[in-house]
Amino acid sequence: MPILFDSEKQCFHLKNDQLSYVIGIEKDKYLTHRYFGKSLPFYAGSNSLQEIDRGFATNPDPTDRKFSLNSLPMETSSQGTGDHRISNYQIRSTNGANLTNFFYREHQITSEKKPLNGLPSLRNGQVTTLEISLYDEIQSLEMILVYSLYEEYPVITRSVRYLNHGTQSVYLENAGSMLMDLPRTDFDLITLNGAHTNEANIARQPLHSGIQKIESSRGTSSPQHQPFLALVEPSTTEFHGEVFAFHLIYSGNFTAQVEVEQYGSSRVQLGIQPETFEWCLKSTEIFQTPEVVLNYSTDGLNGMSQTFHRIYQNKLVPPTWQKKQRPVLLNTWEANYFDFHEKELLAQADLAKETGIELFVLDDGWFGQRNDDASSLGDWQENTEKLPQGIAGLADKIHQKELQFGLWFEPEMISKNSRLFEAHPDWVLQVPAYPMTEGRRQLVLDLSRRDVQDYLIDMLSGYLATGKIDYIKWDMNRHLTEVGSLAFPASQQKEIHHRYVLGLYRILETITSQFPACLFENCSSGGGRFDPGMMYYMPQTWTSDNSDALCRSQIQYGYSYLYPPVMMGAHVSPVPNHQVGRITPLQTRGLIAMSGNLGYELDLTNLPADEQTNIAEQIAFYKAHRSLFQFGRFYRLQPANDFFATAWLFVTEEEAAVIYFNGLARPAVPIHQLKTRYLEEQAIYQDLTTGQKISGAELNHAGITIPRIKEDFATLLFHWKKV
Ligand code: GLA
């Protein structure tokens, strides 16, 4: 049994071949965090709790001055009874007090993982689940800490269920997903931070006294911060060292924080952001928190990423898409923006077919009076001036060319200038009497409302039921303001942020399970909502609105901490690049885009003939090796240096490829022998250009010499087949 309860020692041992996690019960009441790390054959208790009578400490048991919640390593915080560190929950009783006494009551171990009610989570597999129930007798409240351990992955998931068995309502002012106290502070903290067009910058700094926190209050997980943090040894690199990583499966406001406290421990906490949250938990009701994925690696950051990549591909994305190859697409946005007519689209489609593209995606601008971003969101009827036979007619013509057809929607949004707004001004997020703040000249629909959810489900199923749409790009291009709902009473207005996310999940669950064959691409001005919550419904994301190859090499590098390349949409776009004006070689744009999910976003009718041929060659190459790029293992070999040079490796049982991006060319180049590190040592690899046969061991340890390249932003491809 991978989860053991030792009734004598009063502890739980969650254990697989790769990790152990130990929880203790103290004084029959309190849950303590005892160990998280390398797998232990059994747990005897060598790292016993310190028993020290500390000054300023309060003692729940007056006869035991050595026992205090002020310093106990906990599995969840306590409230109002002496644990003064950051908390995982805060409950306000009907009498106004913030006080609870949750004590251990019972536990249950089962060999499955149930889906979370209304929320995305990792899917069932070879999993054992432990539910530990804590109870507050005075208010009849129950808190269940849920742990699931996967047998084949160094992964545990955690979440919390709050249950009100009393007769009075209570208010959850904070309902965190997990908390734990690690008994040390000599860690570096890693987070992924950014902005629109500059997502997933890797930040690493030593922990210091006090609280280090990242969060979002924007209504989405945001491009500013990923709902993720990792604690690593200072000596941990891409290749070696211990990593404790935490990733929240949630698409709304979140907090991820670490507190270095007075006696040398680090408290980790993740969950919904409390400042923008409150939940009225009525008698007999249950509140389920989002889930956190805990990932343990002894093989450095690449080790961490391998686990995230595998478990997200196998246990997070929709089952239909776990192993299914993704088509090469052409997206119209950077070629046409809002300005197109069916004739031009069909001319693009002809060339797309000729170059080997498989999916034609019509982006923004096809509906209502949408000739710029000033109007029509919400009016999802085709503009027949642009598309004389509508979407159905265009889709038929695209299909006749033996291309798949995809369409852009931004369902959560509404333009003030739209028929939908005229008909339903009450469907918008708003606070009475206050003006509504626009962003990109649009407002946000109130997804907490059931009628709005149903309207969106009907509208989208209407399009999908025609069978003419093979792909949907689901966009979301602004953050939330005036987060209030006309459908809820004053006492529930602080629930709206979370209710918005629950509404979104209900729509996505309904639509994606009704139409599993449709490929959904998640987008929020690029990576603005690239989080595991969205990936549960949509297997790929438009990674960034920045399509410049140099910037993309870094954005995709950062995101690869968590997501495999197949989840990252990446397009070859025109030069000079529309976001930064940079000119990069087509070969580089191609190889960087192949390091994600390959697409093209440029005007094929306006390219020199040789570039069209080169694109056709790129696509033919990609198709011949699609399983390597989409489903091979992906390893980072070299973080970007001061000249932006970087490198990574794709590897399967049959072949391997290194992509080396040179960044800025420079004269006095140092010796550079790039080690592949992760090839099979005993295997022989044949270079597909030179025919040379080399052992995996040699490529891993002696490496390949990178020649001097006298060109900015050039890229090299090294490609071997295993013989
Ligand atoms: C967002 C997306 C782009 C494009 C535009 C259309 O910015 O990220 O890819 O779809 O919207 O308005």
Boltz pocket constraint, residues with backbone or C-beta under 6 A from the ligand:
constraints:
  - pocket:
      binder: B
      contacts: [[A, 333], [A, 363], [A, 364], [A, 408], [A, 475], [A, 477], [A, 523], [A, 524], [A, 525], [A, 526], [A, 542], [A, 544], [A, 545]]
      max_distance: 6.0
